[in-house]
Structures are given as C-alpha cells and as structure tokens.
Amino acid sequence: MTNNQQTMDDIAEKIAGGIRMLGGLKQGAEEQVRNIVEGALSQFDVVTHERMQVQEAMLKKSRDELAALDARVHELEAQIKLLSK
C-alpha cells in the first residue's frame, strides 16, 4: 500500500466516523427538540386533532337536534294558533 493510499484511507475513515457522529447528533437533537416541544405544549390546554374531530362531530349532532326541535316547536305553535281561532 502506498503512502498516498494510506492517507486516502485515513481521510475516508475520518469522514465516515464524522458522518456516524453527525447521525447520532441528529437523533439526539431531534429527541431534545421533541422533549422541549412536548414540555411546552403540556403547559397549555391543547387537544389532539382526533379529539377535536370528535368534539366537532358531537357539536354538529347537537346543532342538528336543536334545529329539529326548533322546527318542531314552530310547528306546534302554528297548530296552537289554528286551534285557538
């Protein structure tokens, strides 16, 4: 093996080691950011998207039922008017 080849192998090994280290740093940084965000969000009254969809569906059902009851009341009021004439 020539001196140039040995030097190139050493450089390649150092680069590969640096890349492995960066991969580990990236994973550690992602975990730290995730923990920071989760900690910050836990201080607020935040709901998940799924839970919000459930609440919206329940609200829609309640509004539909209220509209049906309102229509029924108007219908009964009209019948009472007709009977009281």
Helices and strands as residue ranges (DSSP letters): H 3-42, H 49-83
